[in-house]
Amino acid sequence: MEIQLQIKMNASLYVRDPESTELGKNIIRHGIEMIYEIGFEEFTFKKLATKIGTTEASIYRYFENKHRLLTYITTWFWTWMEYQLVYHTNNQKDTKQKITTIIKLLTFEEKDEFANEHINKMMLHKIVISEGDKSYLTKHVAEDNKAMIFKPYKDLCHRIAGIFQEYRPGYPFPHSLASTLTETAHHQMYFKDHLPRLTDFGGSNNSADLNKFLSNLVFSALDSVKSK
């Protein structure tokens, strides 16, 4: 049975809450579809307005620009990912198994238990892989950070770091390893599909080898020091 999930988003991300109206939900739904299909560079509010049968001005009543929409959907993804992590690891006693679960979540190999009809999570995952870093690689990153826009991503990495500390209390770099694991998983998936000579997984649709690599990366680091 799927669990209905309502995510409360940072109000700094939008002009009007898109979850509050059907038009807003359509902007999110079809915005994700269009960015997935044509890429963020080619995506415009004018094209989105034509697709959903509204005006460009109506979309600007929800988001001040397309970058804010991208940041909204990637931030939604990280919030949802943390819910997934908590759900799947809550009853696991073995910390090593928790880390294995984290890796499976990052490579989209774990079952999704949450229902959201207007958000295609497969497409959104692909967007996060290929476009996600554009949400924070900006000149106004400090301002956005001050507004706590990136809190969901930092919260997810902090939770992963906590599990690393649970597994190996003496490990000195849990947050760095958490963010490295997350980014490496996405970079390797992108390289696998588009620049296969940068990976050892090119041409494979199976994430098993990638998961083995990520496990080796994490446990080699964590097991390199003795527990306190």
Secondary structure, 3 states (H helix, E strand, C coil): CCEECCCCCCHHHCCCCHHHCHHHHHHHHHHHHHHHHHCCCCCCHHHHHHHHCCCHHHHHCCCCCHHHHHHHHHHHHHHHHHHHHHHHHCCCCCHHHHHHHHHHHHCCCCCCCEECCCCCHHHHHHHHHHHHHHHCCCCCHHHHHHCCCCHHHHHHHHHHHHHHHHHCCCCCCHHHHHHHHHHHHHHHHHHHHHCHHHCCCCCCCCCHHHHHHHHHHHHHHHCCCCCC
